[in-house]
Amino acid sequence: MLFKFAWTHSPAARDATIKKFMETGGMPPEGATMLSRYHNIDGTGGFAVVESESAAALADWALEWNGMITINITPLMDDETIGGVLGNKFS
C-alpha cells in the first residue's frame, strides 16, 4: 500500500530536527520503502510517499521522530485503484 507520511515541526524543534535529519538521512526502516520526499520551502515540514505492507514499520519510523515532529500518516490510492472503487459504486 501507498502512504503519505507528512510531518511538521515547531520553530523550537527546528534545529534539533534538521540535525537529526542530516545525521541519519531520515530514511524509513526495513519494511517501508520511500518512493519520494518533498520539503516545504518555508522549512516547516514536508511529506514522503512511502510503500509498505507493514503498519509496524510505519509506526517504528514515526516513533523514531516522536517528540520532535508531528506526524500524520494517510493511506493513498492511485487513479487506477480509485477508479476501480468508484466504478463499482457508480456503474
C-alpha positions as CSV (number, residue, x, y, z in Angstrom):
1,M,0.0,0.0,0.0
2,L,1.0,3.6,-0.5
3,F,1.0,6.1,2.3
4,K,1.7,9.9,2.7
5,F,4.0,10.3,5.7
6,A,3.6,14.0,6.4
7,W,5.4,16.0,9.2
8,T,5.5,19.4,10.7
9,H,7.7,20.8,13.5
10,S,7.6,23.7,15.8
11,P,10.1,26.5,15.4
12,A,11.5,25.4,18.8
13,A,12.2,21.9,17.4
14,R,13.6,23.1,14.0
15,D,17.3,22.9,14.8
16,A,17.2,19.5,16.5
17,T,15.1,18.1,13.7
18,I,17.5,19.4,11.0
19,K,20.5,18.0,12.9
20,K,18.9,14.5,13.2
21,F,17.8,14.5,9.5
22,M,21.4,15.5,8.4
23,E,22.9,12.8,10.6
24,T,20.5,9.9,9.7
25,G,19.1,10.9,6.3
26,G,15.6,10.3,7.8
27,M,15.2,7.0,5.9
28,P,12.4,4.6,6.8
29,P,13.1,1.3,8.5
30,E,13.1,-2.1,6.8
31,G,9.6,-2.9,5.7
32,A,8.9,0.5,4.3
33,T,10.2,2.0,1.0
34,M,10.3,5.7,0.4
35,L,9.3,6.5,-3.2
36,S,9.8,10.3,-2.9
37,R,10.2,13.0,-0.4
38,Y,9.3,16.7,-0.5
39,H,10.1,19.6,1.9
40,N,8.1,22.7,2.5
41,I,10.0,25.6,1.1
42,D,9.5,27.6,4.4
43,G,11.2,24.8,6.4
44,T,8.1,23.9,8.5
45,G,7.8,20.3,7.4
46,G,7.1,18.2,4.3
47,F,5.9,14.7,3.3
48,A,7.1,11.5,1.8
49,V,5.3,8.9,-0.3
50,V,6.0,5.5,1.2
51,E,5.1,2.0,0.1
52,S,4.6,-0.6,2.9
53,E,2.5,-3.6,3.8
54,S,3.7,-3.2,7.5
55,A,1.9,-0.9,9.9
56,A,4.7,-1.8,12.4
57,A,7.3,-0.4,10.0
58,L,5.4,2.9,9.7
59,A,4.9,3.1,13.5
60,D,8.6,2.4,14.0
61,W,9.5,5.3,11.7
62,A,7.1,7.6,13.4
63,L,8.3,6.7,16.9
64,E,11.9,7.4,15.8
65,W,10.8,11.1,15.4
66,N,8.3,11.2,18.3
67,G,8.7,14.4,20.4
68,M,10.4,16.3,17.6
69,I,7.8,16.5,14.8
70,T,4.1,16.0,14.4
71,I,3.4,13.1,12.0
72,N,0.3,12.3,10.0
73,I,0.2,9.0,8.0
74,T,-2.5,8.8,5.4
75,P,-3.2,5.8,3.1
76,L,-3.2,6.7,-0.6
77,M,-4.7,5.3,-3.8
78,D,-3.6,6.0,-7.4
79,D,-6.0,6.9,-10.2
80,E,-6.4,3.3,-11.3
81,T,-7.2,2.0,-7.9
82,I,-9.7,4.7,-7.0
83,G,-11.2,4.4,-10.5
84,G,-12.0,0.7,-9.8
85,V,-13.6,1.6,-6.4
86,L,-15.6,4.4,-8.0
87,G,-16.6,2.3,-11.0
88,N,-18.0,-0.3,-8.6
89,K,-20.1,2.3,-6.8
90,F,-21.4,4.2,-9.8
91,S,-21.9,1.6,-12.6
